[in-house]
Structure formats: structure tokens, C-alpha cells
Amino acid sequence: MNLLEKFEYCPVCGSSHFEKNSQKSKKCSNCGFEYFMNPAAAVVAFIINDKGELLVEKRKNEPAKGTLDLPGGFADVLETAEESVTREVNEETGLTVTEAKYMFSLPNVYRYSGLDIQTLDMFFDCKVEDASQLKAMDDAAECMWIAPEDIHTEQFGLRSVRQGLYEYLKLHGLER
């Protein structure tokens, strides 16, 4: 189901004449307001420790509960992508990001509460202050360090994270 189908009334004037205008927008024939369905911004962190291992989490919640993941989540309003990845890493792992370098982005569909949410996932290479302070918090059931050669992308539950890991490993000459 297209998420736009859930919006029945114009958010400006309340009219029920809020109709499909294109694949990604609805327009009110009463007041002329047009709403575009844009992707939600999400961030993902690649964090490597002194041993060259990648920080990986086990997901505590749906979607993909119990599968592997990387630290990250949705950007908040009035937050830069760098601020978002810094906050999300801290919320999920207790670690303090000291540097976040943008690497690449991937479109994604995130299943939430029975709806498909279109996202734009931005991947960052992050450095942290003190990796020994790692602890699973918030959405992470468990945190662990995995050597790149022991990473199996099929164990990661979210499609864009699997693809992002593949791109990351390829970029560092570690793909299998």
C-alpha cells in the first residue's frame, strides 16, 4: 500500500478533496495544497575498534528482531545527519562519536507498524572516544565486535544494511 493512501483529508484546510496528484503526491482541489511523500532520513554507523573489528548489534525490536544490525536510526527534526548518527550511536551503545564521515547512501523500505516507510539511509564511517565503554542500550539487545572476514551479510535483517555492508567491505577490499 502506498502510504499516501492513508491520508484522506487535506492537512491545511481539512477538505476531503485531497486526491492523488502523482505517484508521490496528493493535492487538495479545495485549497490547492500539494503534499509530497519524501523519504525519511536514516543514518547507519560503521565503527571499527583497535583490532580492526566492526561494531555489530543484535536487534531488540521489530522489524527484523533478533537479526544483526549496525548502530543507527532515524534523524530527528532540526538535526544534521552527523548529529543524528552521533546521537543514535550513543543511545544504542553508550559510545561517544568523535568523528563522522559521510560515505554513501542507499534507498530503503522500512516496514513499521504494518506500513512500508520509504527511507534514505546515509552511511557514515565513525570514530569513537573510548570503545571499551560499549554497552547494549535502547534498540540493541546485544553489541559485539566482529572481524570483517567473519561478517556474513545474510545475518543482517535489514536490506539496506546488508547492501551497505557489502559496499563497505568491497570499498575496503574485504568482499568475498
N, C-alpha and C positions, 0 to 999 in steps of 0.2 A: 504494500500500500504506500502510495506517495503521501508523505507527511502533510502536504498542503491540503489533502482531503479532510484532515481533522479540523481545519479552520473553516467554520461555517459563516461567521459574522465578521464584518469589517471592524478592525480594532480601532479605527478612527471615529466612525460615525455609528457603528453598531448595526448597520444595514445587513439584511440577509442577501443582498445583491452583490455578494463577494464571490466572484466567479473566476474559474480558471482562465488565465490570460496566455500562459505559455507552459511548457513543461516545468518551469521553475518559478512561476509567479501566479498570483491571484490579484485581480483588480476589482475595485468596487465601482459599479456603474452608477452608484448614488453620489459619491463624493470624489471619485477619481483616484483614490489612494491605491497604489500598487505595492504589494508585498512580494519580495524576492526571497526564496528559500536558499540561503547560502550555507556552506558547510560550517560546522562548529570547529573551533581551533583546539587542537590537542597537541601535547608535547610528549616526547619519549627521550630518555637519557641512556647513553652508553657511558658506563663508568668502569674504568679499568684500575685494579689495585697494583701495588708494587710488584706482585708476582705475574702480572700480565693477565689476570683472570677478570672476567666480566661479571658485574653485579647483576644477578637474576633474582626475580621474586616468584613466589607461588601465589596465584590469585586467590584472595579470600572470598570474593563475591562474584556473582554472575555479572556479565556474561563470561563464559569460559572458566568458571570457578574450578580451582584445583590444577589448572594448567600453568605453565611457566609464562613469565611476562618480564618486561623491563620496567623500571620505575617511570612513571609519567601519569598523565591525566589531562583533564580539560583546563583550558585557560579561563581565568576569571575575567569579568568585565574590568576595563581600565588597567589591564596587566599586559606587559610585553611578553613575548614568547620566552625570553630569557628569565624574566621574573616568574613565569608560570613553571618552567622546568625546575628552577631553584626551589620554589615552594613545594611542588609535588614530590621532589626527591626528599626534601626534609620531612614532609608529612608521612611518607611511606617508609623511610629508612632511618630517620634521625640524623642523616648526614647533611653537612653544610657544603653547598656547591660554591666553589671559589671562581670557577670559570666555566662558561657555557658557550661553546662554539657551534653555530648552526652548520649542519651537514647537508641535509636534503629533506624533501617532504614527499609524502605519499597520500593519495586519496584513500578513504576507507569508509566502510559502512559498519557502524557500531550498533548492535542490537541492544536496546534499552527499554525496559518495561513494555515489551511487545512491539516496539516501533523501531524501524531502521533509521538511525540518525546518520546523516552524511557528515563525515569529518574530514579535516585536512590535518594529517599527523605530521608534525615537524620534529625531526630527529636532531639531537644535539650530542656532541662529544663533551662530556663534563669532567671536570677535575673537582675533587672534594678535599676538604680540610684535613680530616682525620678518619680514614676508612675503618679504624678499629672501633669507632663509635656506632657501628652498624647494628640496627635492631628493627625487626619487622613491626610496622605500625600501620594504622589506617586500613588501606585496601590490601596490604601484603600479609598473607598468612605466615610466610617464611621468606627469609632473604639468604642468599648463598652466593659464593663466588665460584664460577665455572671457567675452566681453561677453554680458550677458543676452540681447540681441537676436540673438546668433549661436548660441544654445543650441537644439538640436533634440533633444527628449526621446527620439525614437525611436533615437538613437545610444547610449542608456544601456541596458545589458544586463539590469539587474535591475528587475522590475516595480514594486516599492515605491519605488525611487529615481526612476523615471520619473514615478510618481504624485506623489511628494514634490516633485519639481522643478516639476511643473505647479501644485501648490498654492502653492509658494513664489513662482513667477512671477506667479500670479494675485493673491496677497496683496500683492505689490509693484507691481501694475498693469502687468505686463510680459507677460501671456499673449498668445498670438497667436490 
